[in-house]
Amino acid sequence: MRLLEQLRDTGANRGREDAPESHAGARPTLMNQAAAVGYNAARALLSPTQANTGAITANTGAVTSNVGANVGANVGANVGANVGANVGANVGANVGANTSRTEIPPELPPQRIPDKPHGGPEQPVAANETVKVWGDPHFQDGHGGKYDVSGQGGKTYSLLADSGLKFFGKFVQERAGVTFIGQTGLTVTGRGGESAIEFDAKSNAAKVNGAALQNGKSVVLADGGTVTRQGTDLTTHTAEGYVIRQHDRGVFINAEITSGAKGVGNGKMPTGLMGCVLDADKTPRNGNRGAGAQGEGAIDGKVSDYEVAGGVFGNEVKTDHPKVRSDARLYTVVKGDTLWKMAARELGNGARWKEIWALNKEKYPNPNLIRPGQVILVAPPTNKPDTGIPEGVATTQVPERPAELVPDTGARSTGPAEPEADGGYKQKYEGYLRQGIGTLQKAGLRFGRADSGGNGIKFDSRYWEVQGDPHYGAQLVLKNGKPSEAVDEMFAKVQQWTMDCAEFVQAAHFYAQRHALGAAAFDAKFASTRMNFRVHGSNSVGTQALYHRDSAGASPALVTNQGHRPTGRSMEEHLAQAPVGARVMFTNPFAPLSSAWHNENSVKLGNDHYAAHPMGNVNREQIENRMVSYTPGVRRDRVYVSQIEVYRSR
């Protein structure tokens, strides 16, 4: 049967290789060259008014004329005054700094803080307001205010960030002192998971969750909105009401963002180089312009505050304060609030008040002077850990590893989806999950089955012992101490352990659950049973949903106690919608079943971002390349996602 599957897959891939690629919507090289030449010539010779006139005239000629008219159209259209659409963003939200647990800010009577010149987050968001970016790059707010942001070539900046929306733009260096936005990443999150939209000017390529978006096609996004490709234009409509139009001008992207008919649906002020000017105060934001300008006088803070780490789908912003995280949120101050009380309620510990103040001290420099109605940033319950490995980058050397057993999880989907966690539990759980992964990685966890020995080298024999397992031959069972103590010792003494890729996933969830629930609640889970540590299906890590397929060409099925039930959706759709923390198993069908590289289990950390032991924090391409490096002649596109397991967090 496996041989038949391999022959079938080989034939399918050969067919894809032999089939001619579609060139619908592609532009001749001459047009690209003309666009670049025309832009530079017009930029040097024409005023913005003349440029716009040229663009209109050239585009009219292009409809009825010949190649010369087309060249003229591109020359005119690429003059720097052709205004386009926002290139994207997520100032995100700050990771609070580690703070003193003893200092308490004085609780003085609330005093009025004068409004900022441009209103700040307290102001409502304007309805049907359009902000624009074009050229090298010039910005314009919805009331005619103009400002330039030169940024720095090679760096990515947040242009717009709101609840469930991140829009980032990568600046490219055209020549000394001149930058453009050459690539954008737009991430939309909703009940359907996450949709990642990539747009690249140089290649004129648009992708949604890694798949090419063809000319004239539309895709429904995770929030119920849509993205549509028409020639060199890409238009995104979000469920909240944003319309984001992007225009590929050959060497750069122009963009424009329009807020909804009722402003931004959640009533909260967005952030980003463009989002921060979407206010309703009717006052133009005029800032510095010309060579070297960085938005001074128009944007909030400094341009460096909007710098994104990790590319157009990154999730951090470099600042002089604690790092901004995409999962921070806005909080409206109510009567009787102090920073101490807010930290106790929102972060679980009043002593963490400095973390909230650090996110807001540029706007509110005195921690005692807060008043009802002010809107401030609140960090998530836990700081994102420093894993020691840059996101999206594999470790430089991956050790050879012994074979792992082929997973037959024994896990079954348990029915209805888990209710939304209360009191920020979900955010807390995800924060601890990342922290646990970072601890294992930084401690240099070795690779190997933890339950393959009993000498205290493979695992901590003070707390655990080996017993038989019907699925995997062996498992570890707690023999001494409380479950919470055993988990604490596991992460305090990582050097005593070896784990394979599947055990790594289980251990990370041990840590998240133990700390998110607290020691007492975690221990109570095992009042009538002994905690175990298995390759899959440990009794503290419950399965909410398990999707499985036997080959790359097979349709996924939901594994239940009644058998396998077809889902009617593709594995890629399930992958896009899988939450942070889901186990994603990649399979190389050409590697021997006994090989360690036949399957690779990983923890999903975000869009195309996984923690895989012993690779580190990697993307899908890096996982696939590593797996096929042990089967010469096999391309990485032969590796497929065979399982996705969504866990319960309690």
Secondary structure, DSSP 8 states (H G I E B T S, - for coil): -HHHHHHHHHHHHHHHHHS----TT---HHHHHHHHHHHHHHHHH--HHHHHHHHHHHHHHHHHS-HHHHHHHHHHHTSTT--B---B----EE------SS--------------TT-GGGS-B-TT-EEEEETTTEEE-TTS-EEEB---TT-EEEEEEETTEEEEEEEEEEETTEEEEEEEEEEEEETTEEEEEEEETTTTEEEETTEE--TT-EEE-TTS-EEEEETTEEEEE-TTS-EEEEEE-SSSEEEEEE--TTSSTT----BSTTGGG-BSS--------STT-B-TTTSSS-GGGGEEESGGG--EEE-SSS-EETT-EEEE--TT--HHHHHHHHTS-GGGHHHHHHHHTTT---TT---TT-EEEE--SS-----SS-TT---S------------------SS-----STTHHHHHHHHHHHHHHHHHHTT-EES-GGG--SSSSS-TTTEEEEEETTTEEEEEE-SS-HHHHHHHHHH-GGG-EE-HHHHHHHHHHHHHHHHH-HHHHHHTTSSS--EE-SS--TTS-EEEEEE-SSTTS--EEEETTEEEE-SS-HHHHHHH--TT-EEEEE-TTS-TTSTTSEEEEEEEETTEEEETTTEEE-HHHHHHHHHTTSTT--GGG-EEEEEEEE---
